[in-house]
Amino acid sequence: MVKQAAICIIDGDTFDTDRNVRIRLARVKAPHVDTPEGQKAKRMLESLILRKAITYEPVATDTYGRTVAEVWVDSANVNDIMISYGYG
């Protein structure tokens, strides 16, 4: 498990950390950020992790070089929360 801070939310399932790691949430499939639903997903992810200490466990690297990971804030699994809001 790796601890860092989320500093930039790209869209509803991707963000950057303070150590220049781009993370894609495993199991989460948010709508494209250029849509109203995609903006809603981005705001949801921002509210969950932006400027907060996160812990993540890498599970893969995708074709764009992003780290695919399970992510937690405190004991809450961010991936599960996003999926519970319909972004699975």
mmCIF file as gemmi writes it, N, C-alpha and C atoms, coordinates in Angstrom:
data_model
loop_
_atom_site.group_PDB
_atom_site.id
_atom_site.type_symbol
_atom_site.label_atom_id
_atom_site.label_alt_id
_atom_site.label_comp_id
_atom_site.label_asym_id
_atom_site.label_entity_id
_atom_site.label_seq_id
_atom_site.pdbx_PDB_ins_code
_atom_site.Cartn_x
_atom_site.Cartn_y
_atom_site.Cartn_z
_atom_site.occupancy
_atom_site.B_iso_or_equiv
_atom_site.pdbx_formal_charge
_atom_site.auth_seq_id
_atom_site.auth_asym_id
_atom_site.pdbx_PDB_model_num
ATOM 1 N N . MET Axp A 1 ? 0.84 -1.185 0 1 0 ? 1 A 1
ATOM 2 C CA . MET Axp A 1 ? 0 0 0 1 0 ? 1 A 1
ATOM 3 C C . MET Axp A 1 ? 0.885 1.248 0 1 0 ? 1 A 1
ATOM 4 N N . VAL Axp A 2 ? 0.445 2.239 -0.735 1 0 ? 2 A 1
ATOM 5 C CA . VAL Axp A 2 ? 1.214 3.473 -0.879 1 0 ? 2 A 1
ATOM 6 C C . VAL Axp A 2 ? 0.364 4.636 -0.38 1 0 ? 2 A 1
ATOM 7 N N . LYS Axp A 3 ? 0.97 5.54 0.392 1 0 ? 3 A 1
ATOM 8 C CA . LYS Axp A 3 ? 0.264 6.721 0.874 1 0 ? 3 A 1
ATOM 9 C C . LYS Axp A 3 ? 0.761 7.95 0.136 1 0 ? 3 A 1
ATOM 10 N N . GLN Axp A 4 ? -0.195 8.738 -0.362 1 0 ? 4 A 1
ATOM 11 C CA . GLN Axp A 4 ? 0.1 9.992 -1.045 1 0 ? 4 A 1
ATOM 12 C C . GLN Axp A 4 ? -1.091 10.91 -0.869 1 0 ? 4 A 1
ATOM 13 N N . ALA Axp A 5 ? -1.062 12.055 -1.536 1 0 ? 5 A 1
ATOM 14 C CA . ALA Axp A 5 ? -2.19 12.972 -1.515 1 0 ? 5 A 1
ATOM 15 C C . ALA Axp A 5 ? -2.707 13.16 -2.934 1 0 ? 5 A 1
ATOM 16 N N . ALA Axp A 6 ? -4.015 13.227 -3.07 1 0 ? 6 A 1
ATOM 17 C CA . ALA Axp A 6 ? -4.631 13.494 -4.367 1 0 ? 6 A 1
ATOM 18 C C . ALA Axp A 6 ? -4.616 15.004 -4.597 1 0 ? 6 A 1
ATOM 19 N N . ILE Axp A 7 ? -4.001 15.443 -5.695 1 0 ? 7 A 1
ATOM 20 C CA . ILE Axp A 7 ? -3.876 16.891 -5.904 1 0 ? 7 A 1
ATOM 21 C C . ILE Axp A 7 ? -4.61 17.419 -7.133 1 0 ? 7 A 1
ATOM 22 N N . CYS Axp A 8 ? -4.968 16.535 -8.067 1 0 ? 8 A 1
ATOM 23 C CA . CYS Axp A 8 ? -5.631 16.99 -9.292 1 0 ? 8 A 1
ATOM 24 C C . CYS Axp A 8 ? -6.562 15.89 -9.783 1 0 ? 8 A 1
ATOM 25 N N . ILE Axp A 9 ? -7.844 16.207 -9.888 1 0 ? 9 A 1
ATOM 26 C CA . ILE Axp A 9 ? -8.823 15.254 -10.393 1 0 ? 9 A 1
ATOM 27 C C . ILE Axp A 9 ? -8.957 15.488 -11.892 1 0 ? 9 A 1
ATOM 28 N N . ILE Axp A 10 ? -8.708 14.456 -12.679 1 0 ? 10 A 1
ATOM 29 C CA . ILE Axp A 10 ? -8.771 14.554 -14.141 1 0 ? 10 A 1
ATOM 30 C C . ILE Axp A 10 ? -10.203 14.366 -14.615 1 0 ? 10 A 1
ATOM 31 N N . ASP Axp A 11 ? -10.849 13.315 -14.113 1 0 ? 11 A 1
ATOM 32 C CA . ASP Axp A 11 ? -12.238 13.017 -14.452 1 0 ? 11 A 1
ATOM 33 C C . ASP Axp A 11 ? -12.801 12.145 -13.334 1 0 ? 11 A 1
ATOM 34 N N . GLY Axp A 12 ? -13.905 11.466 -13.574 1 0 ? 12 A 1
ATOM 35 C CA . GLY Axp A 12 ? -14.564 10.712 -12.529 1 0 ? 12 A 1
ATOM 36 C C . GLY Axp A 12 ? -13.901 9.421 -12.118 1 0 ? 12 A 1
ATOM 37 N N . ASP Axp A 13 ? -12.822 9.049 -12.791 1 0 ? 13 A 1
ATOM 38 C CA . ASP Axp A 13 ? -12.123 7.823 -12.395 1 0 ? 13 A 1
ATOM 39 C C . ASP Axp A 13 ? -10.601 7.92 -12.488 1 0 ? 13 A 1
ATOM 40 N N . THR Axp A 14 ? -10.072 9.129 -12.654 1 0 ? 14 A 1
ATOM 41 C CA . THR Axp A 14 ? -8.629 9.319 -12.803 1 0 ? 14 A 1
ATOM 42 C C . THR Axp A 14 ? -8.182 10.57 -12.053 1 0 ? 14 A 1
ATOM 43 N N . PHE Axp A 15 ? -7.028 10.459 -11.385 1 0 ? 15 A 1
ATOM 44 C CA . PHE Axp A 15 ? -6.489 11.613 -10.664 1 0 ? 15 A 1
ATOM 45 C C . PHE Axp A 15 ? -4.975 11.514 -10.575 1 0 ? 15 A 1
ATOM 46 N N . ASP Axp A 16 ? -4.355 12.639 -10.217 1 0 ? 16 A 1
ATOM 47 C CA . ASP Axp A 16 ? -2.908 12.702 -10.018 1 0 ? 16 A 1
ATOM 48 C C . ASP Axp A 16 ? -2.604 12.862 -8.538 1 0 ? 16 A 1
ATOM 49 N N . THR Axp A 17 ? -1.446 12.317 -8.139 1 0 ? 17 A 1
ATOM 50 C CA . THR Axp A 17 ? -1.016 12.452 -6.753 1 0 ? 17 A 1
ATOM 51 C C . THR Axp A 17 ? 0.106 13.476 -6.651 1 0 ? 17 A 1
ATOM 52 N N . ASP Axp A 18 ? 0.461 13.779 -5.41 1 0 ? 18 A 1
ATOM 53 C CA . ASP Axp A 18 ? 1.529 14.739 -5.155 1 0 ? 18 A 1
ATOM 54 C C . ASP Axp A 18 ? 2.907 14.187 -5.515 1 0 ? 18 A 1
ATOM 55 N N . ARG Axp A 19 ? 2.989 12.934 -5.879 1 0 ? 19 A 1
ATOM 56 C CA . ARG Axp A 19 ? 4.261 12.341 -6.308 1 0 ? 19 A 1
ATOM 57 C C . ARG Axp A 19 ? 4.251 12.002 -7.794 1 0 ? 19 A 1
ATOM 58 N N . ASN Axp A 20 ? 3.449 12.741 -8.549 1 0 ? 20 A 1
ATOM 59 C CA . ASN Axp A 20 ? 3.382 12.604 -10.009 1 0 ? 20 A 1
ATOM 60 C C . ASN Axp A 20 ? 2.985 11.214 -10.483 1 0 ? 20 A 1
ATOM 61 N N . VAL Axp A 21 ? 2.053 10.594 -9.768 1 0 ? 21 A 1
ATOM 62 C CA . VAL Axp A 21 ? 1.503 9.311 -10.186 1 0 ? 21 A 1
ATOM 63 C C . VAL Axp A 21 ? 0.081 9.559 -10.667 1 0 ? 21 A 1
ATOM 64 N N . ARG Axp A 22 ? -0.232 9.125 -11.881 1 0 ? 22 A 1
ATOM 65 C CA . ARG Axp A 22 ? -1.599 9.216 -12.378 1 0 ? 22 A 1
ATOM 66 C C . ARG Axp A 22 ? -2.28 7.888 -12.076 1 0 ? 22 A 1
ATOM 67 N N . ILE Axp A 23 ? -3.385 7.966 -11.347 1 0 ? 23 A 1
ATOM 68 C CA . ILE Axp A 23 ? -4.095 6.769 -10.907 1 0 ? 23 A 1
ATOM 69 C C . ILE Axp A 23 ? -5.469 6.701 -11.545 1 0 ? 23 A 1
ATOM 70 N N . ARG Axp A 24 ? -5.781 5.516 -12.03 1 0 ? 24 A 1
ATOM 71 C CA . ARG Axp A 24 ? -7.112 5.191 -12.573 1 0 ? 24 A 1
ATOM 72 C C . ARG Axp A 24 ? -7.755 4.237 -11.584 1 0 ? 24 A 1
ATOM 73 N N . LEU Axp A 25 ? -8.967 4.554 -11.138 1 0 ? 25 A 1
ATOM 74 C CA . LEU Axp A 25 ? -9.654 3.705 -10.172 1 0 ? 25 A 1
ATOM 75 C C . LEU Axp A 25 ? -10.01 2.354 -10.801 1 0 ? 25 A 1
ATOM 76 N N . ALA Axp A 26 ? -9.587 1.275 -10.158 1 0 ? 26 A 1
ATOM 77 C CA . ALA Axp A 26 ? -9.933 -0.069 -10.616 1 0 ? 26 A 1
ATOM 78 C C . ALA Axp A 26 ? -11.437 -0.268 -10.474 1 0 ? 26 A 1
ATOM 79 N N . ARG Axp A 27 ? -12.041 -0.954 -11.43 1 0 ? 27 A 1
ATOM 80 C CA . ARG Axp A 27 ? -13.451 -1.345 -11.425 1 0 ? 27 A 1
ATOM 81 C C . ARG Axp A 27 ? -14.418 -0.193 -11.646 1 0 ? 27 A 1
ATOM 82 N N . VAL Axp A 28 ? -13.927 1.028 -11.799 1 0 ? 28 A 1
ATOM 83 C CA . VAL Axp A 28 ? -14.793 2.196 -11.958 1 0 ? 28 A 1
ATOM 84 C C . VAL Axp A 28 ? -14.776 2.642 -13.41 1 0 ? 28 A 1
ATOM 85 N N . LYS Axp A 29 ? -15.948 2.956 -13.939 1 0 ? 29 A 1
ATOM 86 C CA . LYS Axp A 29 ? -16.071 3.43 -15.323 1 0 ? 29 A 1
ATOM 87 C C . LYS Axp A 29 ? -16.984 4.641 -15.32 1 0 ? 29 A 1
ATOM 88 N N . ALA Axp A 30 ? -16.397 5.81 -15.158 1 0 ? 30 A 1
ATOM 89 C CA . ALA Axp A 30 ? -17.175 7.048 -15.142 1 0 ? 30 A 1
ATOM 90 C C . ALA Axp A 30 ? -17.438 7.506 -16.574 1 0 ? 30 A 1
ATOM 91 N N . PRO Axp A 31 ? -18.553 8.202 -16.795 1 0 ? 31 A 1
ATOM 92 C CA . PRO Axp A 31 ? -18.838 8.757 -18.127 1 0 ? 31 A 1
ATOM 93 C C . PRO Axp A 31 ? -17.77 9.772 -18.527 1 0 ? 31 A 1
ATOM 94 N N . HIS Axp A 32 ? -17.682 10.039 -19.818 1 0 ? 32 A 1
ATOM 95 C CA . HIS Axp A 32 ? -16.71 11.012 -20.327 1 0 ? 32 A 1
ATOM 96 C C . HIS Axp A 32 ? -16.918 12.356 -19.65 1 0 ? 32 A 1
ATOM 97 N N . VAL Axp A 33 ? -15.831 12.999 -19.297 1 0 ? 33 A 1
ATOM 98 C CA . VAL Axp A 33 ? -15.869 14.254 -18.532 1 0 ? 33 A 1
ATOM 99 C C . VAL Axp A 33 ? -16.57 15.383 -19.291 1 0 ? 33 A 1
ATOM 100 N N . ASP Axp A 34 ? -16.703 15.287 -20.606 1 0 ? 34 A 1
ATOM 101 C CA . ASP Axp A 34 ? -17.369 16.329 -21.393 1 0 ? 34 A 1
ATOM 102 C C . ASP Axp A 34 ? -18.891 16.239 -21.357 1 0 ? 34 A 1
ATOM 103 N N . THR Axp A 35 ? -19.432 15.301 -20.579 1 0 ? 35 A 1
ATOM 104 C CA . THR Axp A 35 ? -20.879 15.158 -20.452 1 0 ? 35 A 1
ATOM 105 C C . THR Axp A 35 ? -21.325 15.634 -19.073 1 0 ? 35 A 1
ATOM 106 N N . PRO Axp A 36 ? -22.599 15.997 -18.918 1 0 ? 36 A 1
ATOM 107 C CA . PRO Axp A 36 ? -23.078 16.405 -17.594 1 0 ? 36 A 1
ATOM 108 C C . PRO Axp A 36 ? -22.875 15.307 -16.543 1 0 ? 36 A 1
ATOM 109 N N . GLU Axp A 37 ? -23.135 14.062 -16.895 1 0 ? 37 A 1
ATOM 110 C CA . GLU Axp A 37 ? -22.947 12.96 -15.947 1 0 ? 37 A 1
ATOM 111 C C . GLU Axp A 37 ? -21.46 12.779 -15.621 1 0 ? 37 A 1
ATOM 112 N N . GLY Axp A 38 ? -20.589 13.013 -16.609 1 0 ? 38 A 1
ATOM 113 C CA . GLY Axp A 38 ? -19.151 12.934 -16.372 1 0 ? 38 A 1
ATOM 114 C C . GLY Axp A 38 ? -18.673 14.022 -15.425 1 0 ? 38 A 1
ATOM 115 N N . GLN Axp A 39 ? -19.228 15.21 -15.555 1 0 ? 39 A 1
ATOM 116 C CA . GLN Axp A 39 ? -18.895 16.302 -14.628 1 0 ? 39 A 1
ATOM 117 C C . GLN Axp A 39 ? -19.375 15.975 -13.219 1 0 ? 39 A 1
ATOM 118 N N . LYS Axp A 40 ? -20.543 15.342 -13.127 1 0 ? 40 A 1
ATOM 119 C CA . LYS Axp A 40 ? -21.072 14.936 -11.822 1 0 ? 40 A 1
ATOM 120 C C . LYS Axp A 40 ? -20.14 13.908 -11.171 1 0 ? 40 A 1
ATOM 121 N N . ALA Axp A 41 ? -19.655 12.951 -11.954 1 0 ? 41 A 1
ATOM 122 C CA . ALA Axp A 41 ? -18.728 11.937 -11.434 1 0 ? 41 A 1
ATOM 123 C C . ALA Axp A 41 ? -17.422 12.591 -10.984 1 0 ? 41 A 1
ATOM 124 N N . LYS Axp A 42 ? -16.933 13.559 -11.753 1 0 ? 42 A 1
ATOM 125 C CA . LYS Axp A 42 ? -15.702 14.254 -11.383 1 0 ? 42 A 1
ATOM 126 C C . LYS Axp A 42 ? -15.88 14.997 -10.061 1 0 ? 42 A 1
ATOM 127 N N . ARG Axp A 43 ? -17.001 15.679 -9.899 1 0 ? 43 A 1
ATOM 128 C CA . ARG Axp A 43 ? -17.269 16.393 -8.637 1 0 ? 43 A 1
ATOM 129 C C . ARG Axp A 43 ? -17.362 15.42 -7.461 1 0 ? 43 A 1
ATOM 130 N N . MET Axp A 44 ? -17.956 14.243 -7.708 1 0 ? 44 A 1
ATOM 131 C CA . MET Axp A 44 ? -18.066 13.231 -6.65 1 0 ? 44 A 1
ATOM 132 C C . MET Axp A 44 ? -16.675 12.787 -6.215 1 0 ? 44 A 1
ATOM 133 N N . LEU Axp A 45 ? -15.797 12.478 -7.194 1 0 ? 45 A 1
ATOM 134 C CA . LEU Axp A 45 ? -14.446 12.042 -6.859 1 0 ? 45 A 1
ATOM 135 C C . LEU Axp A 45 ? -13.679 13.153 -6.148 1 0 ? 45 A 1
ATOM 136 N N . GLU Axp A 46 ? -13.861 14.407 -6.605 1 0 ? 46 A 1
ATOM 137 C CA . GLU Axp A 46 ? -13.216 15.545 -5.929 1 0 ? 46 A 1
ATOM 138 C C . GLU Axp A 46 ? -13.632 15.608 -4.463 1 0 ? 46 A 1
ATOM 139 N N . SER Axp A 47 ? -14.912 15.443 -4.203 1 0 ? 47 A 1
ATOM 140 C CA . SER Axp A 47 ? -15.4 15.547 -2.823 1 0 ? 47 A 1
ATOM 141 C C . SER Axp A 47 ? -14.842 14.426 -1.943 1 0 ? 47 A 1
ATOM 142 N N . LEU Axp A 48 ? -14.552 13.3 -2.552 1 0 ? 48 A 1
ATOM 143 C CA . LEU Axp A 48 ? -14.043 12.157 -1.791 1 0 ? 48 A 1
ATOM 144 C C . LEU Axp A 48 ? -12.546 12.236 -1.501 1 0 ? 48 A 1
ATOM 145 N N . ILE Axp A 49 ? -11.743 12.748 -2.464 1 0 ? 49 A 1
ATOM 146 C CA . ILE Axp A 49 ? -10.293 12.6 -2.3 1 0 ? 49 A 1
ATOM 147 C C . ILE Axp A 49 ? -9.445 13.851 -2.494 1 0 ? 49 A 1
ATOM 148 N N . LEU Axp A 50 ? -9.956 14.893 -3.123 1 0 ? 50 A 1
ATOM 149 C CA . LEU Axp A 50 ? -9.098 16.041 -3.448 1 0 ? 50 A 1
ATOM 150 C C . LEU Axp A 50 ? -8.485 16.658 -2.199 1 0 ? 50 A 1
ATOM 151 N N . ARG Axp A 51 ? -7.158 16.814 -2.23 1 0 ? 51 A 1
ATOM 152 C CA . ARG Axp A 51 ? -6.365 17.385 -1.143 1 0 ? 51 A 1
ATOM 153 C C . ARG Axp A 51 ? -6.458 16.567 0.144 1 0 ? 51 A 1
ATOM 154 N N . LYS Axp A 52 ? -6.733 15.281 0.006 1 0 ? 52 A 1
ATOM 155 C CA . LYS Axp A 52 ? -6.782 14.387 1.16 1 0 ? 52 A 1
ATOM 156 C C . LYS Axp A 52 ? -5.699 13.333 1.023 1 0 ? 52 A 1
ATOM 157 N N . ALA Axp A 53 ? -5.28 12.811 2.134 1 0 ? 53 A 1
ATOM 158 C CA . ALA Axp A 53 ? -4.328 11.702 2.133 1 0 ? 53 A 1
ATOM 159 C C . ALA Axp A 53 ? -5.065 10.455 1.676 1 0 ? 53 A 1
ATOM 160 N N . ILE Axp A 54 ? -4.518 9.799 0.673 1 0 ? 54 A 1
ATOM 161 C CA . ILE Axp A 54 ? -5.11 8.568 0.168 1 0 ? 54 A 1
ATOM 162 C C . ILE Axp A 54 ? -4.09 7.441 0.317 1 0 ? 54 A 1
ATOM 163 N N . THR Axp A 55 ? -4.618 6.244 0.376 1 0 ? 55 A 1
ATOM 164 C CA . THR Axp A 55 ? -3.792 5.047 0.336 1 0 ? 55 A 1
ATOM 165 C C . THR Axp A 55 ? -4.25 4.263 -0.878 1 0 ? 55 A 1
ATOM 166 N N . TYR Axp A 56 ? -3.297 3.733 -1.639 1 0 ? 56 A 1
ATOM 167 C CA . TYR Axp A 56 ? -3.723 2.936 -2.79 1 0 ? 56 A 1
ATOM 168 C C . TYR Axp A 56 ? -2.912 1.666 -2.916 1 0 ? 56 A 1
ATOM 169 N N . GLU Axp A 57 ? -3.549 0.696 -3.536 1 0 ? 57 A 1
ATOM 170 C CA . GLU Axp A 57 ? -2.913 -0.582 -3.821 1 0 ? 57 A 1
ATOM 171 C C . GLU Axp A 57 ? -2.97 -0.806 -5.325 1 0 ? 57 A 1
ATOM 172 N N . PRO Axp A 58 ? -1.827 -0.72 -6.003 1 0 ? 58 A 1
ATOM 173 C CA . PRO Axp A 58 ? -1.817 -0.94 -7.456 1 0 ? 58 A 1
ATOM 174 C C . PRO Axp A 58 ? -2.242 -2.367 -7.8 1 0 ? 58 A 1
ATOM 175 N N . VAL Axp A 59 ? -3.054 -2.482 -8.849 1 0 ? 59 A 1
ATOM 176 C CA . VAL Axp A 59 ? -3.453 -3.81 -9.324 1 0 ? 59 A 1
ATOM 177 C C . VAL Axp A 59 ? -3.012 -4.049 -10.77 1 0 ? 59 A 1
ATOM 178 N N . ALA Axp A 60 ? -2.67 -2.968 -11.49 1 0 ? 60 A 1
ATOM 179 C CA . ALA Axp A 60 ? -2.243 -3.093 -12.891 1 0 ? 60 A 1
ATOM 180 C C . ALA Axp A 60 ? -1.73 -1.748 -13.379 1 0 ? 60 A 1
ATOM 181 N N . THR Axp A 61 ? -1.227 -1.759 -14.595 1 0 ? 61 A 1
ATOM 182 C CA . THR Axp A 61 ? -0.898 -0.545 -15.341 1 0 ? 61 A 1
ATOM 183 C C . THR Axp A 61 ? -1.68 -0.626 -16.637 1 0 ? 61 A 1
ATOM 184 N N . ASP Axp A 62 ? -2.388 0.442 -17.005 1 0 ? 62 A 1
ATOM 185 C CA . ASP Axp A 62 ? -3.191 0.378 -18.23 1 0 ? 62 A 1
ATOM 186 C C . ASP Axp A 62 ? -2.37 0.77 -19.454 1 0 ? 62 A 1
ATOM 187 N N . THR Axp A 63 ? -3.008 0.75 -20.619 1 0 ? 63 A 1
ATOM 188 C CA . THR Axp A 63 ? -2.304 1.009 -21.879 1 0 ? 63 A 1
ATOM 189 C C . THR Axp A 63 ? -1.8 2.444 -21.99 1 0 ? 63 A 1
ATOM 190 N N . TYR Axp A 64 ? -2.312 3.353 -21.138 1 0 ? 64 A 1
ATOM 191 C CA . TYR Axp A 64 ? -1.86 4.741 -21.135 1 0 ? 64 A 1
ATOM 192 C C . TYR Axp A 64 ? -0.773 4.983 -20.097 1 0 ? 64 A 1
ATOM 193 N N . GLY Axp A 65 ? -0.335 3.941 -19.414 1 0 ? 65 A 1
ATOM 194 C CA . GLY Axp A 65 ? 0.707 4.064 -18.407 1 0 ? 65 A 1
ATOM 195 C C . GLY Axp A 65 ? 0.214 4.483 -17.036 1 0 ? 65 A 1
ATOM 196 N N . ARG Axp A 66 ? -1.106 4.557 -16.864 1 0 ? 66 A 1
ATOM 197 C CA . ARG Axp A 66 ? -1.66 4.935 -15.562 1 0 ? 66 A 1
ATOM 198 C C . ARG Axp A 66 ? -1.623 3.735 -14.613 1 0 ? 66 A 1
ATOM 199 N N . THR Axp A 67 ? -1.455 4.017 -13.344 1 0 ? 67 A 1
ATOM 200 C CA . THR Axp A 67 ? -1.541 2.988 -12.316 1 0 ? 67 A 1
ATOM 201 C C . THR Axp A 67 ? -3.013 2.734 -12.033 1 0 ? 67 A 1
ATOM 202 N N . VAL Axp A 68 ? -3.458 1.521 -12.24 1 0 ? 68 A 1
ATOM 203 C CA . VAL Axp A 68 ? -4.834 1.13 -11.908 1 0 ? 68 A 1
ATOM 204 C C . VAL Axp A 68 ? -4.797 0.619 -10.475 1 0 ? 68 A 1
ATOM 205 N N . ALA Axp A 69 ? -5.677 1.158 -9.62 1 0 ? 69 A 1
ATOM 206 C CA . ALA Axp A 69 ? -5.545 0.856 -8.197 1 0 ? 69 A 1
ATOM 207 C C . ALA Axp A 69 ? -6.865 0.892 -7.451 1 0 ? 69 A 1
ATOM 208 N N . GLU Axp A 70 ? -6.857 0.188 -6.328 1 0 ? 70 A 1
ATOM 209 C CA . GLU Axp A 70 ? -7.896 0.338 -5.306 1 0 ? 70 A 1
ATOM 210 C C . GLU Axp A 70 ? -7.422 1.487 -4.421 1 0 ? 70 A 1
ATOM 211 N N . VAL Axp A 71 ? -8.337 2.384 -4.053 1 0 ? 71 A 1
ATOM 212 C CA . VAL Axp A 71 ? -7.972 3.605 -3.334 1 0 ? 71 A 1
ATOM 213 C C . VAL Axp A 71 ? -8.829 3.745 -2.075 1 0 ? 71 A 1
ATOM 214 N N . TRP Axp A 72 ? -8.187 4.165 -1.001 1 0 ? 72 A 1
ATOM 215 C CA . TRP Axp A 72 ? -8.882 4.396 0.264 1 0 ? 72 A 1
ATOM 216 C C . TRP Axp A 72 ? -8.59 5.79 0.793 1 0 ? 72 A 1
ATOM 217 N N . VAL Axp A 73 ? -9.585 6.369 1.456 1 0 ? 73 A 1
ATOM 218 C CA . VAL Axp A 73 ? -9.432 7.547 2.304 1 0 ? 73 A 1
ATOM 219 C C . VAL Axp A 73 ? -9.853 7.07 3.679 1 0 ? 73 A 1
ATOM 220 N N . ASP Axp A 74 ? -8.935 7.14 4.614 1 0 ? 74 A 1
ATOM 221 C CA . ASP Axp A 74 ? -9.142 6.521 5.93 1 0 ? 74 A 1
ATOM 222 C C . ASP Axp A 74 ? -9.456 5.044 5.685 1 0 ? 74 A 1
ATOM 223 N N . SER Axp A 75 ? -10.589 4.551 6.136 1 0 ? 75 A 1
ATOM 224 C CA . SER Axp A 75 ? -10.918 3.141 5.922 1 0 ? 75 A 1
ATOM 225 C C . SER Axp A 75 ? -11.955 2.949 4.814 1 0 ? 75 A 1
ATOM 226 N N . ALA Axp A 76 ? -12.36 4.032 4.155 1 0 ? 76 A 1
ATOM 227 C CA . ALA Axp A 76 ? -13.385 3.96 3.11 1 0 ? 76 A 1
ATOM 228 C C . ALA Axp A 76 ? -12.758 3.657 1.752 1 0 ? 76 A 1
ATOM 229 N N . ASN Axp A 77 ? -13.264 2.617 1.083 1 0 ? 77 A 1
ATOM 230 C CA . ASN Axp A 77 ? -12.792 2.272 -0.257 1 0 ? 77 A 1
ATOM 231 C C . ASN Axp A 77 ? -13.481 3.193 -1.264 1 0 ? 77 A 1
ATOM 232 N N . VAL Axp A 78 ? -12.711 4.077 -1.893 1 0 ? 78 A 1
ATOM 233 C CA . VAL Axp A 78 ? -13.235 5.062 -2.836 1 0 ? 78 A 1
ATOM 234 C C . VAL Axp A 78 ? -13.84 4.369 -4.057 1 0 ? 78 A 1
ATOM 235 N N . ASN Axp A 79 ? -13.22 3.303 -4.525 1 0 ? 79 A 1
ATOM 236 C CA . ASN Axp A 79 ? -13.739 2.563 -5.681 1 0 ? 79 A 1
ATOM 237 C C . ASN Axp A 79 ? -15.156 2.076 -5.386 1 0 ? 79 A 1
ATOM 238 N N . ASP Axp A 80 ? -15.35 1.464 -4.215 1 0 ? 80 A 1
ATOM 239 C CA . ASP Axp A 80 ? -16.668 0.958 -3.843 1 0 ? 80 A 1
ATOM 240 C C . ASP Axp A 80 ? -17.694 2.082 -3.752 1 0 ? 80 A 1
ATOM 241 N N . ILE Axp A 81 ? -17.283 3.218 -3.22 1 0 ? 81 A 1
ATOM 242 C CA . ILE Axp A 81 ? -18.208 4.358 -3.11 1 0 ? 81 A 1
ATOM 243 C C . ILE Axp A 81 ? -18.631 4.832 -4.5 1 0 ? 81 A 1
ATOM 244 N N . MET Axp A 82 ? -17.671 4.989 -5.4 1 0 ? 82 A 1
ATOM 245 C CA . MET Axp A 82 ? -18.008 5.427 -6.765 1 0 ? 82 A 1
ATOM 246 C C . MET Axp A 82 ? -18.935 4.418 -7.444 1 0 ? 82 A 1
ATOM 247 N N . ILE Axp A 83 ? -18.679 3.14 -7.248 1 0 ? 83 A 1
ATOM 248 C CA . ILE Axp A 83 ? -19.544 2.105 -7.84 1 0 ? 83 A 1
ATOM 249 C C . ILE Axp A 83 ? -20.944 2.179 -7.238 1 0 ? 83 A 1
ATOM 250 N N . SER Axp A 84 ? -21.042 2.447 -5.939 1 0 ? 84 A 1
ATOM 251 C CA . SER Axp A 84 ? -22.357 2.534 -5.3 1 0 ? 84 A 1
ATOM 252 C C . SER Axp A 84 ? -23.188 3.695 -5.861 1 0 ? 84 A 1
ATOM 253 N N . TYR Axp A 85 ? -22.524 4.687 -6.449 1 0 ? 85 A 1
ATOM 254 C CA . TYR Axp A 85 ? -23.212 5.806 -7.092 1 0 ? 85 A 1
ATOM 255 C C . TYR Axp A 85 ? -23.45 5.562 -8.581 1 0 ? 85 A 1
ATOM 256 N N . GLY Axp A 86 ? -23.201 4.338 -9.018 1 0 ? 86 A 1
ATOM 257 C CA . GLY Axp A 86 ? -23.527 3.968 -10.393 1 0 ? 86 A 1
ATOM 258 C C . GLY Axp A 86 ? -22.377 4.056 -11.382 1 0 ? 86 A 1
ATOM 259 N N . TYR Axp A 87 ? -21.165 4.247 -10.9 1 0 ? 87 A 1
ATOM 260 C CA . TYR Axp A 87 ? -20.014 4.377 -11.794 1 0 ? 87 A 1
ATOM 261 C C . TYR Axp A 87 ? -19.172 3.087 -11.83 1 0 ? 87 A 1
ATOM 262 N N . GLY Axp A 88 ? -19.851 1.966 -12.049 1 0 ? 88 A 1
ATOM 263 C CA . GLY Axp A 88 ? -19.158 0.68 -12.055 1 0 ? 88 A 1
ATOM 264 C C . GLY Axp A 88 ? -19.085 0.029 -13.412 1 0 ? 88 A 1
